Amino acid sequence: MNLQYVLWFLCSVVISLGLFALMNRGKKDLLTQCLLIGVFGTVLAAVFAKLLYYLAMIDFMLMHGWLKSLVDVTMGTFSYYGGVAGFCLGVVLSACLTRQKPLELLNAYAPAGLLLAALARFGEVMLDGVGIRDMLYWEHPEHCFFPLAVSNEYGEWLYAVFMLEGLLTLGVFLLCVTCFRKQRFIRSLFYLCLIQILCESLRSDSFTWLFVKVEQLLCMLGVAGVMLVYCIKTPGVRFRWMPFIYCFLAAAVFVVLEFALNGKIPLPHLLCYGVMIACLAGLSLNEILAFRRMEAQR
């Protein structure tokens, strides 16, 4: 276990709780909620981060001994989005213990949670081989500088995808604070998942099941899940299910692009990422329109 990263994460939790307290001054049971979120969120984040990785890599884990793999604290054997799910569950549990509606507390904590998510990404600079993309550093010496790239113990330079992930998460944080007045949690979750579809494609350390990048798939399911919620809450609207259907059309495009990026279809990488970004922009517009339509039904 990398103790530096653990300390960084714990400090990040404290900072996020400070922001939560600042944005919710005067809230009933605020101190209790901060303590409960800090404890349950941190513990459940670690448990779920390990559990998701374990389930996704079950064949590999069993091969190395199921119990030994389960208690292995190597930082590369944890799932970031399993940690996100665990921390959200910690917030829900804290709401139940303080007799508050879980969704209300999730909405209130969303900005602070996004800040924590961004800080957790930036902290990956302390983890060798996590959040990176292989680079032919002898062909691109002009790219060999931080924060664009990081060097490993062998002096090899690798693209720092985790920095891009952190910056994009900060962008979602700013959106949440400035634009999301209602349903902050579900909208933040949508964009947090959306940005990872691109970032997971860039990473070369992603864990895969068969040929599928697990966290990329989970994020696409998260995006589709949010759209499904919007569609369910807009009964009687013409073309009600189109936002949800569009997610599957975009997912089909992403599958083709991933095949091309893996060399199975002869398409330039620059074109592939251009199409991917265009599809992500389309999904973003899809969310905005679907959300407005849902709010108009209230």
MOBEL-V468880 format. One line per field, one symbol per residue. ss: DSSP state (h for helix, s for strand, l for the rest). psi: psi as a letter, one per 20 degrees, with the letter a starting at -180 (. if undefined). burial: I if it has 16 or more other C-alpha atoms within 10 Angstrom, else O. Layout:
ss: ???
psi: ???
burial: ???
This chain:
ss: llhhhhhhhhhhhhhhhhhhhhhllllllhhhhhhhhhhhhhhhhhhhhhhhhhhhlhhhhhhllhhhhhllllhhhllhhhhhhhhhhhhhhhhhhllllhhhhhhhhhhhhhhhhhhhhhhhhhlllllsslllllllhhhlllllssslllllsssshhhhhhhhhhhhhhhhhhlllllhhhhhhhhhhhhhhhhhhhlllllssllsshhhhhhhhhhhhhhhhhhhlllllllllhhhhhhhhhhhhhhhhhhhhlllllllhhhhhhhhhhhhhhhhhhhhhhhhhhhhll
psi: pohghggggghhggghhggghhikpippkgggggggggghggghggghgggggghhkhggghhjohgghhjpjphikqpghhgggghhhhgghhgghjlqpghghgghigghhhgggghhghiihiopjpkrpqpnhiimhiimqpjhrqqaijjppqpmhhggggghhhghghgghhhnhqlhghhggghghghhgghhhhqjjqpqodjpoghgghhhhgghgghgggghjmqjpplgjghghhhhghhhghgghhgghjjipnqqhggghghghghhhhhghgggghghhghhi.
burial: OOOOIOOIIOOIIIIIIOIIIOOOOOOOOOOOIIOIIIIIIIOIIIIIIIIIIIOIIIOOIOOOOOOOIIOOOOIIIIIIIIIIIIIIIIIIIIIOOOOIOIIOIIIIIIIIIIIIIIIIIIIIIOIOIIIIIIIOIOOOOOIIOOOOIIIOOOOOIIIIIIIIIIIIIIIIIOIIOOOIOOIIIIIIIIIIIIIIIIIIIIIIOIIOOOOOIIIIIIIIIIIIIIIIOIIOIIOOOOOIIOIIOIIOOIIOOIOOIIOIIOOOOOOOOOOIIOOIOOIIOOIIOIIOOIIOIIOOOO
